[in-house]
Amino acid sequence: MPRRCRVYGTTADGTHKAWLVENDPHVNTTWIDRWIFHSEYIIALGADGPVGFLRYSWFWGKIPYMDMIYVVPEQRREAGAADGLTAGVPTTIAANSVSSSG
C-alpha cells in the first residue's frame, strides 16, 4: 500500500529548482527557470519535502492552462488507468472513447 501524507501547495522558488530539474526531465533548465520566475509551478509539499508539482502557463495571456501534473511514484494510487478514465461514464460511451476505429 502506498504511503499517504498530508500535502499543501506553494509557489515554487529557487529552493525547489534542483528537485524540479530531477522530476521534470521533459524540459530544460532554461524553461524551469522561466516558470519559477513567473510563478507558474505549484509544488505539493509533504512532511519530507516535495511530492509533486503542477506546471501551468497562460492561454492567450489571460486564461490559466495546466501543462503538467506530476506526483512522485510513492504517492500515486494503485488504480488501473481504465478505472480512473471511465468511472461514472456509461459503458457504451467509455467503450467508444477508447476504440481504435475511426
C-alpha positions as CSV (number, residue, x, y, z in Angstrom):
1,M,0.0,0.0,0.0
2,P,1.4,3.4,-0.9
3,R,2.4,5.7,1.9
4,R,-0.1,8.6,2.3
5,C,0.8,12.0,3.6
6,R,-0.8,15.4,4.0
7,V,0.3,17.9,1.5
8,Y,0.0,21.6,0.9
9,G,0.7,23.7,-2.2
10,T,3.2,26.5,-2.5
11,T,4.6,28.5,-5.4
12,A,8.0,27.1,-6.5
13,D,11.1,29.2,-5.8
14,G,14.8,28.8,-6.3
15,T,15.0,26.3,-3.4
16,H,12.9,23.8,-5.5
17,K,15.0,24.1,-8.7
18,A,17.2,21.0,-8.2
19,W,14.1,18.9,-7.3
20,L,12.3,20.2,-10.4
21,V,15.2,19.6,-12.7
22,E,15.3,16.0,-11.5
23,N,11.5,15.5,-11.6
24,D,10.5,17.5,-14.7
25,P,13.0,15.9,-17.2
26,H,11.0,16.7,-20.3
27,V,12.1,20.4,-20.3
28,N,15.5,22.1,-20.0
29,T,16.6,24.2,-17.1
30,T,16.0,27.5,-19.0
31,W,12.3,26.7,-19.1
32,I,12.3,25.6,-15.5
33,D,14.0,29.0,-14.5
34,R,11.3,30.8,-16.6
35,W,8.4,29.0,-14.9
36,I,9.9,29.6,-11.5
37,F,10.4,33.3,-12.2
38,H,6.8,33.7,-13.4
39,S,5.4,31.6,-10.5
40,E,4.0,29.0,-12.9
41,Y,4.9,26.0,-10.8
42,I,2.9,24.9,-7.8
43,I,4.8,22.5,-5.6
44,A,2.9,19.9,-3.5
45,L,4.9,19.7,-0.2
46,G,4.6,16.8,2.2
47,A,6.3,16.3,5.5
48,D,9.6,15.2,3.9
49,G,9.6,17.7,1.1
50,P,8.1,17.9,-2.4
51,V,5.8,15.1,-3.5
52,G,4.6,16.6,-6.8
53,F,4.0,19.7,-8.9
54,L,1.6,21.4,-11.2
55,R,3.0,23.4,-14.1
56,Y,0.9,25.8,-15.9
57,S,1.0,28.7,-18.5
58,W,-1.4,31.3,-19.8
59,F,-3.6,30.7,-22.8
60,W,-4.0,34.0,-24.7
61,G,-2.1,35.6,-21.9
62,K,-5.1,35.5,-19.6
63,I,-6.5,32.0,-19.1
64,P,-4.5,29.6,-16.9
65,Y,-3.7,26.4,-18.8
66,M,-2.4,23.3,-17.0
67,D,0.6,21.9,-18.8
68,M,1.6,19.1,-16.5
69,I,0.8,17.4,-13.2
70,Y,3.4,15.1,-11.7
71,V,3.2,13.0,-8.5
72,V,6.2,11.1,-7.2
73,P,5.6,7.3,-7.7
74,E,5.5,6.6,-4.0
75,Q,2.4,8.8,-3.6
76,R,0.4,7.5,-6.6
77,R,-2.6,5.3,-6.1
78,E,-2.6,1.8,-7.4
79,A,-5.7,2.1,-9.7
80,G,-5.9,0.9,-13.3
81,A,-6.0,3.6,-15.9
82,A,-9.3,2.5,-17.3
83,D,-10.9,2.7,-13.9
84,G,-9.9,6.3,-13.5
85,L,-10.8,7.3,-17.0
86,T,-14.2,5.7,-17.2
87,A,-15.6,6.0,-13.7
88,G,-19.1,7.2,-13.8
89,V,-19.3,7.1,-17.7
90,P,-21.9,4.9,-19.3
91,T,-20.3,1.7,-20.7
92,T,-21.1,2.5,-24.4
93,I,-19.5,5.9,-24.2
94,A,-16.5,4.6,-22.4
95,A,-16.0,1.8,-24.9
96,N,-16.3,4.2,-27.9
97,S,-13.9,6.7,-26.4
98,V,-11.1,4.2,-26.3
99,S,-12.0,2.4,-29.5
100,S,-9.4,2.5,-32.3
101,S,-12.0,2.6,-35.0
102,G,-12.5,5.9,-36.8
